[in-house]
């Protein structure tokens, strides 16, 4: 599938899960069936699933300000 179609599909899945993503700007498959996405608003999500009915979307913090 093309990158444009993949990113559109991923942003649709993220929004359907109740999260906000203005636009997916990058995505890559980190493991079989697990996609890591970055949104234009700096949000990140892990999208995984075996079937269309079983898609899981989890937010991932990309930017963490912490004192070590």
Residue, then its C-alpha position, 0 to 999 in steps of 0.5 A: x500500500x502507498x504511504x499516503x493510503x497507509x497514513x490515512x488509514x492509520x489516522x482514521x484508526x486513531x480518531x476512531x479510537x477516540x484520540x486526536x491526531x491532526x495528520x499522520x506524518x510518519x509511520x513505520x512497522x516496528x513488528x509484524x502488524x504493529x505500526x508506530x505513528x507520529x502526528x503533526x501535533x507531536x502526538x504518537x501512537x502504536x496501532x496494532x491489530x490482527x483484524x479490522x474488529x481488533x485494532x488497538x491504539x495506544x498513545x506513546x509519549x514522544x517528548x518527555x521533559x524530565x530531570x534525571 
